[in-house]
Amino acid sequence: MSESKAETATTKTAPRSKIRAPRINDESRPFWEATTRGELLVKHCTACGENHYFPRTFCPFCFSDATEWLKCSGRGTIYTYSVTRRGEPYAIAYVTLEEGPTMLTNLIDCDFDKLAVGQAVKVKFVDTGEGSALPFFVPG
């Protein structure tokens, strides 16, 4: 296998042709608007103190509607991951944010053979070209 094919098999960036803009509603609009500014938001429940993702009005821990937006550091660790090599290779992962919530995401701009559970990652926003950006993660 040539070096370029070997590199393609293990290292991927977000494929432009496959990035679709999310469906935005009133509840999720602040989250998606923040992504265009390079900010990752989660919801914080002022009733029980828990942070949660995916942002929604009601806390999934105590069912309170006393929630507010919290700007995250964008740093986390890989909880688990999976690499798919059939077709165009890609990696998905559950990333546990420093602020507590775990989110399902893609890992990009990395050597898939060097990924590890517990590895530090940071958010990298990929523009959809339609007024939002998707929060993917890279090693770091």
Secondary structure as a PSIPRED ss2 file (coil, helix, strand):
# PSIPRED VFORMAT (PSIPRED V4.0)

   1 M C   1.000  0.000  0.000
   2 S C   1.000  0.000  0.000
   3 E H   0.000  1.000  0.000
   4 S H   0.000  1.000  0.000
   5 K H   0.000  1.000  0.000
   6 A H   0.000  1.000  0.000
   7 E H   0.000  1.000  0.000
   8 T H   0.000  1.000  0.000
   9 A H   0.000  1.000  0.000
  10 T H   0.000  1.000  0.000
  11 T E   0.000  0.000  1.000
  12 K E   0.000  0.000  1.000
  13 T C   1.000  0.000  0.000
  14 A C   1.000  0.000  0.000
  15 P C   1.000  0.000  0.000
  16 R H   0.000  1.000  0.000
  17 S H   0.000  1.000  0.000
  18 K H   0.000  1.000  0.000
  19 I C   1.000  0.000  0.000
  20 R C   1.000  0.000  0.000
  21 A C   1.000  0.000  0.000
  22 P C   1.000  0.000  0.000
  23 R C   1.000  0.000  0.000
  24 I C   1.000  0.000  0.000
  25 N C   1.000  0.000  0.000
  26 D C   1.000  0.000  0.000
  27 E C   1.000  0.000  0.000
  28 S C   1.000  0.000  0.000
  29 R H   0.000  1.000  0.000
  30 P H   0.000  1.000  0.000
  31 F H   0.000  1.000  0.000
  32 W H   0.000  1.000  0.000
  33 E H   0.000  1.000  0.000
  34 A H   0.000  1.000  0.000
  35 T H   0.000  1.000  0.000
  36 T H   0.000  1.000  0.000
  37 R C   1.000  0.000  0.000
  38 G C   1.000  0.000  0.000
  39 E C   1.000  0.000  0.000
  40 L C   1.000  0.000  0.000
  41 L E   0.000  0.000  1.000
  42 V E   0.000  0.000  1.000
  43 K E   0.000  0.000  1.000
  44 H E   0.000  0.000  1.000
  45 C E   0.000  0.000  1.000
  46 T C   1.000  0.000  0.000
  47 A C   1.000  0.000  0.000
  48 C C   1.000  0.000  0.000
  49 G C   1.000  0.000  0.000
  50 E C   1.000  0.000  0.000
  51 N E   0.000  0.000  1.000
  52 H E   0.000  0.000  1.000
  53 Y C   1.000  0.000  0.000
  54 F C   1.000  0.000  0.000
  55 P C   1.000  0.000  0.000
  56 R C   1.000  0.000  0.000
  57 T C   1.000  0.000  0.000
  58 F C   1.000  0.000  0.000
  59 C C   1.000  0.000  0.000
  60 P C   1.000  0.000  0.000
  61 F C   1.000  0.000  0.000
  62 C C   1.000  0.000  0.000
  63 F C   1.000  0.000  0.000
  64 S C   1.000  0.000  0.000
  65 D C   1.000  0.000  0.000
  66 A C   1.000  0.000  0.000
  67 T E   0.000  0.000  1.000
  68 E E   0.000  0.000  1.000
  69 W E   0.000  0.000  1.000
  70 L E   0.000  0.000  1.000
  71 K E   0.000  0.000  1.000
  72 C C   1.000  0.000  0.000
  73 S C   1.000  0.000  0.000
  74 G C   1.000  0.000  0.000
  75 R E   0.000  0.000  1.000
  76 G E   0.000  0.000  1.000
  77 T E   0.000  0.000  1.000
  78 I E   0.000  0.000  1.000
  79 Y E   0.000  0.000  1.000
  80 T E   0.000  0.000  1.000
  81 Y E   0.000  0.000  1.000
  82 S E   0.000  0.000  1.000
  83 V E   0.000  0.000  1.000
  84 T E   0.000  0.000  1.000
  85 R C   1.000  0.000  0.000
  86 R C   1.000  0.000  0.000
  87 G C   1.000  0.000  0.000
  88 E C   1.000  0.000  0.000
  89 P C   1.000  0.000  0.000
  90 Y E   0.000  0.000  1.000
  91 A E   0.000  0.000  1.000
  92 I E   0.000  0.000  1.000
  93 A E   0.000  0.000  1.000
  94 Y E   0.000  0.000  1.000
  95 V E   0.000  0.000  1.000
  96 T E   0.000  0.000  1.000
  97 L E   0.000  0.000  1.000
  98 E C   1.000  0.000  0.000
  99 E C   1.000  0.000  0.000
 100 G C   1.000  0.000  0.000
 101 P C   1.000  0.000  0.000
 102 T E   0.000  0.000  1.000
 103 M E   0.000  0.000  1.000
 104 L E   0.000  0.000  1.000
 105 T E   0.000  0.000  1.000
 106 N E   0.000  0.000  1.000
 107 L E   0.000  0.000  1.000
 108 I C   1.000  0.000  0.000
 109 D C   1.000  0.000  0.000
 110 C E   0.000  0.000  1.000
 111 D E   0.000  0.000  1.000
 112 F H   0.000  1.000  0.000
 113 D H   0.000  1.000  0.000
 114 K H   0.000  1.000  0.000
 115 L C   1.000  0.000  0.000
 116 A C   1.000  0.000  0.000
 117 V C   1.000  0.000  0.000
 118 G C   1.000  0.000  0.000
 119 Q C   1.000  0.000  0.000
 120 A E   0.000  0.000  1.000
 121 V E   0.000  0.000  1.000
 122 K E   0.000  0.000  1.000
 123 V E   0.000  0.000  1.000
 124 K E   0.000  0.000  1.000
 125 F E   0.000  0.000  1.000
 126 V E   0.000  0.000  1.000
 127 D E   0.000  0.000  1.000
 128 T C   1.000  0.000  0.000
 129 G C   1.000  0.000  0.000
 130 E C   1.000  0.000  0.000
 131 G C   1.000  0.000  0.000
 132 S C   1.000  0.000  0.000
 133 A E   0.000  0.000  1.000
 134 L E   0.000  0.000  1.000
 135 P E   0.000  0.000  1.000
 136 F E   0.000  0.000  1.000
 137 F E   0.000  0.000  1.000
 138 V E   0.000  0.000  1.000
 139 P E   0.000  0.000  1.000
 140 G C   1.000  0.000  0.000
